[in-house]
Amino acid sequence: MTRLSVEMLAADAPEPITSAGHAQLGIAVLVGIAVIVLLITKFKLHAFLSLTLGTLVLGAVAGAPLDKAILSFTTGLGTTVAGVGVLIALGAILGKMLADSGGADQIVDTILAKAGGRSMPWAMVLIASVIGLPLFFEVGVVLLIPVVLMVARRGNYSLMRIGIPALAGLSVMHGLVPPHPGPLVAIDAVQANLGVTLALGVLVAIPTVIVAGPLFSKVAARWVDVPAPDRMIPQRASEELEKRPAFGPTLATILLPVVLMLSKALVDIVIDDPEHTVQRVFDVVGSPLIALLASVLVGIFTLLRPAGFGKDRLTPLVERGLAPIAGILLIVGAGGGFKQTLIDSGVGQMVLDISKDWSIPALLLAWLIAVAIRLATGSATVATVSAAGLVAPLAADMSTAHTALLVLAIGAGSLFFSHVNDAGFWLVKEYFGLSVGQTVKSWSIMETIISVVGGGLVLLLSLVL
């Protein structure tokens, strides 16, 4: 970042809510994040409450009037929820339709029927990556675990050889590819282009998931040699259904929003004229809201009707799909409030002023900040929204591609070394019947590989784009 660009940004920046110097602001950031970490890890307080209290502490230590700190927090919360809340809700509905109709099971069974032997780990990573596009990580785990356990048991495969590729596929989608909440929040925070971020995210995700999935699973199988536990094989959704949707329409429904958003990005690059009719059409149909809404509406006819779902079952299904995301929306919103308070307090400008003389690349800085918050809080979402708030000003004079890479650097860092303060750690441990040490040697190392490989690929792409 050049000195001139920093001075121009400073001239356009809003008046901060406090006149604190860099030292006081730095202390305020550390104290605010420390409070959030302590409340989440030590006192087991919900991340929403922890972020809210941590934001108020940040404002108080920075010397901001309480009313202005509250206004910054509520403004950021409202803006973030307005930007990504509807998208998260639509993604949750689509995921619920996919699960309850048996569409997910249909994809799984179709791919597994054509795979076997050495190709099975690759089949599992493919399944998880496709299923993971519209599903939250925890939902994807619950959905795929029965498949992982049954394949490992019936095919006499190592549990790690089958499980690690599936987990890697889900985790990479969760951290790097919109419309998952983390990438969406980071895109909103740094004003990145969603289509470009999606395209580059897929580009980074493919080699990352290959290294962390099928390749690492060979090592994990030697480190953790355990059988699939029978007691943890739950009933699959489609076992209660008389019929379920076909493979082709189900896959098309899942990929529809991705195709629409990528098409918009491609048209924007090729035509590059905001007034052109074709570009205006694709700007609408390729917007995340319309793309996901279209997929949900199409899913009514391709997923629910073939499964025998009548009109009377649509509303209850939507309600069940929306209920679990209340906590996610609140966490994401509170993270947006924390981000806005960081910016309004002058922390963003402080990062600009200090980093303009640093030799560390902005993308590496974003990755390191996300890593630190991930290790401390255990939450990839908290790490993403907090890191995005801290480094958002760095995106001011970045190109479209580099702004998208900034999002991916944050996403990669947010996945680093999941351990005992992460709910995902315990979810994997219990489902797979592992000890804490075995979970670290498999799941935690896999997450670290994803973070390091993904971050490295982002840095390499920044050299050529």
N, C-alpha and C positions, 0 to 999 in steps of 0.2 A: 504494500500500500504506500503510495507516494505521499510526501508531506503536503503537497498541494491538494490532493483529494481529501486528506484528513481535515485540512483547514476549511475546504468547501463544505464538508459534511458538518463540521462544527458550526458553521454559519447558519445552516438550515436546521440544526437540532433544536428541539423544544427546550424551553427554560426548565432546568432540573428542579425538582421539588425540595432540594437541599443544596446548601452551599458548601458542603463538606469537601475537604481536600482528598487527594488520592489515598493517603494513608488511612484516613477514617473510613473512606468507602471500601478500601480493601479489607479492613477489619470487619466492616459491616457484612460484606459478602461471606467471609469465612465464618462469622458468628451465625449468620442466617442459615447457611448450609449446614453448619454443625448442629444447630437446633433441629432442623429437619431430620438429619441423620439420627440424632439421639432419640427423637420422639418415635421414629419409625422402628429403629433397631432395639433400643433399650426399653422403651415404654409401650411398644407394640401399638402405637396410635395409628389410626387409619391415615394413609398418605394424604388424603384431602385435608384433614384437620392439621396434619403436620406441616403441609405446605402453607396453609393459611396462617398458622401461628409463626412459622419461620419467616414469612413475608413481613408480618407486623414487627417482628424482632429486627429484621433487616432495616426497615424504615426507621425504627427507633434509634438503633445504633448509628445510622447514617445521619441522624439529626433532622429527619423529615417530620413535619407536623403530622399528627396521627390522622387528621381528616384527609390530608393529601395522600398519605400512604394507603388509606382505605379506598380512596377514589381510584388511585392507580391500580390497586388489586382488582377491584370490581370491574373497572374498564377492561383490563387485560383478560379477566375471566369471561366477560360477556363477548368480547371480540373473538376469543379463541373458540368458545362454544358455537358462536355464530358461524365461524369459518369451517369448523370440522365436525361439529356435533351432529348435523344431519347426515353427513357422510358415514360417520361411525354407526349411526342408527340404521341406515340403509344396509351397510355391510353386515350388521348383526341380523337383520331380517333375512337377507340372502343366505347367510350361513345357517340359520335355523331352518329355512326352507330346504336347503341342501341336505341337512342332517335328517330331518323328520320324514322327508319324502322317500328316503332310501337312495337318493341320487349319489351321495358320497359313497355309499356301499357299492353301488353299481359301478362307479369308476374304479374303485379298489378291486373288486372281483374281476372286472374285465381285464385290467392290466396284469393282475396276478395270474390269470388263466393263460396268459401268453408268456409268462416269465418262469424261470426255474434255474436251479443250479447257481452258477456264478453271476448270472444276471439279476438274481433276486435283490441284492442290495441296491442296484441301480433302479430296479422297478420301485422299490420302497421310496427312494429319494424323489423319483418322478411323481409318485402318488402324493407324497407329502407336499411337494412344491405346488402341484395343481390344486389340491384340496386347501392348502394354506393360503391361497390368494384371497378368498373372501372371508376366511375365518380368523377369529382371534386365536392367539397361540394356545391358551388353555383349552378352548373349545376343540381346536385341532388335535391336541394331545388326547383328550378324552375320546374323540372320534376315532383316532388311529390306533390307540393302544390295543384294543381288542384284536385288530388286524395283525399288529406286530406280534402279539403273544401267540395268536393262533398259527401264524405262518412259522414262527420259530418252533412251536411245539410239534405241529404236524409234519413240517419239513425237516425236523431234526437239525435246525440251524442254530448257531450261536445267537443268544439273545442280543448281544451287542452288534453282531454283524447285520442284523435286521433293524434293531431299534435305533442305532446311531444315525443311519441315513435318514430315517423318518423324522427324527428330532431335528437333524440339521436342516432338512427341507423346510420344516415349519418355522424354525428359528430365523433362518435367513430371510424368508418372506416377511416375518414379523418385524425385523429390524431395518430392512433395506427397501422394501417394495410397497408403495402405496397401493390400495387405500387403507393400510394399517394405521392405527392412531399415531404411533411414534413418528413415522415419516411424514404424515399429514401435518402434524403440529410443527415439525421442523420446517417443512415447506412454507407453512403460513408465517412462521416467525422470521425467516430470512427472505421471504418474498421470492421463492424459487418457482420456476416453471414446472408444473406438475408433470406434463407430458415428457419433458426432457429428463426430469428426475426419474420417472418411471422407466424410460428407455435405458438410461445409464445404470439404474438400479438392477434391472434384469441382466445387463451386461456384466456387472460386478458379481451378481448373485450366482450365475452359472458356474464359473470356476471355483468360487468360494464354497458352494455347496458340494461340489465334487471332491475337493480336498478334505473338507470337514466331515463329509458323509461317507461314501463308499471307501475312500482311501484310508481315512483315519479309523474306520470301523475294523479294519484288519488288525490294527495295533490294539484298539480297545478290546477286541475279542481275546487277545492274549493277556492283557492286563486284568480283565474282569471276565472270568469264565464261569458264568452262572446260567442255570436253566431258566426257562420261562415259567413263572409261578402260576399254577392252575387257579389258585384262589382269586387272582386279579383279572380273570377274563370275564368282563361283564357282557350283558346281552346287547346285541347290535340292534339299531333302530329298525332295520328292514325285516328283522325276524318276526315282527308283529304285523307286517304288511302282507296283503295278498298279492300285490303287484307293485312295481316300482318303475321309475322313468328309464328310458333307454340311454345308452352310453353317449351317443352322438349329441342329442339335444342337451343333455346334462352338461357335457364338456363345453358346448357352445355357449350355454347360459353363464357358466363360470368365467369364460374368457371374454364375453361380450364387453364388459366395461374396460378391460385392458386394451382390447382392439380399438374401441372408440377413442380412448384417451391417447393412445399411440398414433392413431390416424390424425387426430387434431395436431399433435406435435409435428408430424410429417408434413401436413398441409401448411402449417405456419412457416416451416423452413423452406418449402418449395415455392410457395406463392409470395409470402412475406409482404402482404398488402392487406391491412386491416379492413379496408373498404371493399375488397373483392367479395363477391357473393358467395363463392365456394368456401372461402376462409371463414366468413361470418357464419355460414351454416355449420361448419365443423367446430367453430368456437363454441357453438351452443351444444351440439350433440356430443362433443368430446369433453365438455366440462364434467368434472367428477360427479356433480349432483345429478345431471341428466343421464350420464353413463350408468351410474349405479341404480338410479330409479328405473331406467329402461331394463336393466338386468332383473330387477325384482319383478317388474310387470311381466316380462317374458317368462320368468320362472313360474308364475301362476299357471301358465299353459304348458310349459315343458317339464315342470317338476311336480306340482301339486295335483293337477288333473290326471296325469297318467298314474299317479299313486292312489287315485280314488278319493282325493280330498275334495269335499263339496264346499260351497260358499260359506256354510256355517262354521267351517274349521279354519277359515283364513284369519279372522280377527283374533281368536285365541292363540293361533300360531304366532302372529305378529306381536301380541302382548308378551308371550313367553320369550320371544327373541329379544325384545326390548328390555325386559326386566333386569337381566344380568349386567347390562352396560351402564346402569345408573352410576355405579362406583367409578367406572372407567371415565365417564363423561365428567364427573366431579374432579377426579384427579387431573385429567387433561386441562380442565378449566382452571383449577387452582394453579397448575403449572404455568398457564398463560398469565394468570395474575401475578405470579412470582416474577415471570419474565418481564412484564410491563413495569413492575416496581423497580427491577434492576435498571431498566432503561431510563425511567423517569427520575431515578435517584442520581443518574449520571454515571452509573457503572459501565454502561456500554461505551460512553465517551472515554472513560478512564482506560478501558481495554484498548481502544483505538490509540490513545495518546502513548500508552506504554508500548504496545506491540509494534508501532511504526518504526521503532529503533531496534526491535528484536530481529534475530536472524532466523527464528523458527517459523516455518510456513504456517499460514492461517489454517490450512486443512489439518495439519498435525496438531496444532494447538486445540482445535475443536475436538479432535479424537481424544487427546489426553484429558481434556476437561470432562468429556463424557465418561471416559474410563474411571476417573477419580470418583465421580458421583455415583456411577454404577456400583463400584466396589463398596462405597460407603452405605448406600441406601438399599441395594439389591434390586432396585426397580429400573428396568430398561426405559419405561415411560418417563419416570421422574428424571432420569439421567438425560433423556432426549430433550425434554422441555426446558430443563434448567440450563443445559449446555447451549441450546439454541438461543435462549435469552441472553446469555453472556457473550456469544460470538456473533449475534445478528448484525451488529454494526460493521463487522468486517466484510459483510457481503455487499456493502454499499457500492463499491466500484468494481465488483467482480463481473465477469462475463456471465451469460446465461448458463453455460456449461459448468463453470467453476462454482456458481451458486448452487447448482444441483449437486455437484460433488461435495460441497460443504455439508449439505443435508446427509449425504451418504457417509461422510466421515463421522458425523455425529451419531448416525445410526449404528455404524460399525463399532464405535467406541462404547455405545450403550449396551452391547452384548458381552463385554469382556468378563471372563471368569465369574460365572454365577456360583454363589456359594450359599452358606446357611441362612443368610438374610434374604434370600430370594424364594418366593413361593414356588416358582418353577422347579427349583432344586428339590424340594420336598415332594412335589407332584411326581417327578421322575423316580425319585428314590422309592416311594411307596408302591407305585405301579409296577416297577421292575423288581421289587423285593431286594433292593441293594442295601449295603451298609453305607454310612456316611463316606468312608474312605473310597469305596467302590464308585459312589456317585461322583466324587471329586475326580477320580481317575478316568471317568467316562464322560459324563455330562459336562462338568466344569471345564475340562480340557477341550472338549469339542467347542464349547462357547468361546473359549479363548482363541482357538484356531480360526473360527469364523471372524472374530473381531480383528485379529492381526492380519489375516489374509485379505479380508474385505478392506481394511484400512490401507494396506499396502497397495492393493489394486487401485484404490481411489487416488493415491499419491502418484502412481504410474500414469494413470489417465490424465492427471492434471498437467503432466509434462508434454502431452501430445495434443491436448485440446485447447 
